[in-house]
């Protein structure tokens, strides 16, 4: 159902706390999902498992907090009774999705407008990712998340980034530098590959994305010594890849 898809998209964008808009595009290969935070620290490229036939072509969804509020309103929570309709119109001879119309048996009604086409590419431009070789790939555990969340609580207010390096066959995260307080966190042991260049990554954003692991089918984290990190989330509804360009220390 369209509500399940919309909830999944909101969960993997707006609920992270730093993505405010998303682009959906129906192609021959399926429905693609793209988004990026305002600071360009995280680029999202995803694909729904099943094509969203109700939405033709290209649409933009801004004000995701509003959409989230509609989807979670008590009168619309019951999928069996509430109705979500995609309202279409013809523009230049093409079928265009204009808005979502929410109705309930009790008489509630709400309308959520999609972004106009002229603003989609302007406001939702995403960085072209040419692809790199992933040198280290791991599957994080619940203990990893607990550990990282703890140290983010301790150090996050002073040190917003962490460095990922391998020490032998152990992937380690380093928070802080030699001149200040510093923490060394063993993240995964017995890894294959090597990271040596000491790129830095935003701690809060990475942790927010990794928390999606708790409700996903599979989560992997990949690092490239060329300066890229990718967190892949596989839900029952779609596959989401979060690409984080590295920061120099």
N, C-alpha and C positions, 0 to 999 in steps of 0.2 A: 504494500500500500504506500501511497505517496507520503503519508504522514511518517511512516517508519523511515523512509529515505530522508526526509527533511530533518527529522530528529537526529539521524546519524550524521548528516552534514553539519548541523549546528554543533553537535557534540565534538566533532573533529576540527572545528574552526573557532567559532565564537567562545565556546566554553574553555578554550585554552587561555583566554584572557588578553590576547594580543592580535587576533585577526578580526577585522571588523566587516569585511565584505568578501564575497566569493563569486566566482564565475562558473557557470555550467554551460557546456557545449555538447550538443549531440552531433556525433560524427559517424562515419561508417563503422568505426571500431567500437562505438559505444558512447556512453555519457561521461565526459571528462570533467574533472573538478580542479579548479586552479584558484589559488589565493596567495596573499603575501602580506606580512605585517608592514606597518608604516615605515619602520626603520630598515626594512629589507634584510633583516637578520634570519628570517625563515621563509622559504618558498615551499608552497604545497602544490604537489601535482598528484592527482588521484584519478581513479576510475571506478564507477559504480559496477557492481557485479551484473546487474540487469539494467538495460537501457531504460531511461525515464521517458517513456513515449509521450507522456502528457505535456512535456515541454519541448517544443520544436526549436531547432537551431540554437541560438546563443541567448542566454539571459544573464543578468547580473543581479545579485542579491546583496543589498546594503542593509544597514540598520539591523544587523543580525540579532541584536538584543530584543528588538520588537518582534521579530519572527519567533524567537525563542519564547517570548512571553505569550504569544498567541498559541503556540503548540502545547504549552504547559498549563494553559488556563483550564480550570476545572470543567467548564462546560464543553470543552473540546477534547478532553483527555480520553473519553470513551470512544474508541475508533468505530465501534459498531453503530453508535447513534449519531455522533458528530459527522459533518461532511466537509471535506476540503475539495474545492473545485478550482481548476486552473481556467481563468477567464482569458479568452483569445480575442484577437481582432485581426483585420486584414490591413497590412501596410505595404504599399507599393507592390500589391499583388501577392504578398507573402503572409503566411499564417504566423502571427506573433503572439507570444504569451505576455499578457499585460499585468496580471495580478493573481493573487490567491484569494479566494473567497471562503471564509469560515462561517458555517452556520450550525446551529444546534436545535434539537426539538423544542427547547425552551424559548426559542426566539432570539437567542444571541446571534449577532453577526459582526464580523470583522473582516477588513480587506487589507491585504499586504501588497504593496506595489513593487514590481520589479524595477530595476534601474532602466532608464531609457537607453536605447542602443548607442547613442552618441557619447554617453558617459562610460560605457562598459570598458572599452579599450583604453580610454584616457585614465580612468581611476583604477582599473584592475590589470594594468600591465604587469606581467611577470617576467622575471629574469630568465633569459634563455640559458639552459643548462646543457653544456656540450657533452657531459659525461666524463667520468674519470675511472681509474682502476681502484677498486676498493681493496685496500691492503689488509684490513682487519675487520671481520664481521663477527658479532656476538649476539646471543639472545639473552637479554637482561632478565634477572630473576626478581621476585618480590623482595628478597633481602637486599639486592642492589638498590632498588627504589627507596627502601626504608633507610639505608645507609646514606644515599645521596640527599634525601630529604632532610635528614638530621643535620648534615654538614652545611646544607644550604641555609638552614635555620640559624646555625652558629656563625657562618662566615658570609652569607649572602649579602648582608648589609654593607660589608666592607670590600668584598671581593666578588664582583659580578660574573667573573668568568672562571673556567677551569681549563687546564691543559691536559690533553690525552697523549700518553706515551706508553710504549711497551718497555718493560723491564724483564729481559729474558722472554719467558712465555707468559708473563702476566701483564694484562692491560691495566694501567694505573691512571687515576685522575689526580692532578695536582692543583690545589686551591691555594692562592697566595704565592709570594715569591720570597727570595732569600732575605730581602730587607725588612719583611714584615712577618706577621703570624702566617703560618703555612701548614697545610694538611696534605697528607699523601693517602689516597684511598685506593686499595686494591679492588678493582672492579670485576675482572674475570681472569681466571687462571687457565693455563693450558691453551692459549690462543695461538692461531697460526698467523704468520705475517709479522710485520714490523712497522712501528711508528716512531720516528726519531726527530722530526722537525719542530715539535713543540708548538703546534697551532693551538689557539685558544677558542673556546666556545661559550656562549651565554648560558650560565648555570640555570637560571630560573626558567627560561624557555625550554631548555632540554628536559628539565624535570617535569614541567607541565605536560609536554608531549608524552614522556615515558609513563606518566600516570594512566594514560589510555590503555596501557598493557593490561590493567586489571579487568577490562571487559572486552579484550580483543582475542581473536583466535590465535594470532601469532604476532610477535614483535621482534624485529631485528634492528641492530644498530651497526652501521658500517662507517669506517673512517678511511680517508685517503690521505697519504702523505703529501699529495698535491694541494691539499687545503680545502677539503670538503667533508661534510658529515651527513649521513642520511639515516633517518629513523623511519622504518617501514611498519605500518600498522595494517593488519588484515582483520576487518570486522566481517560480520555475516553479510553486510550490505555493500561494502566497497573496500578498495585497497587505497591507502593514503601514504604517500611518500613525502616526508618533510626533509628538505635539503637546506643545510645551514652552511653558507660560505664561512671560511675560517677568518679569525681575527689574528693579526700579528701581535705578539707579546711586546 
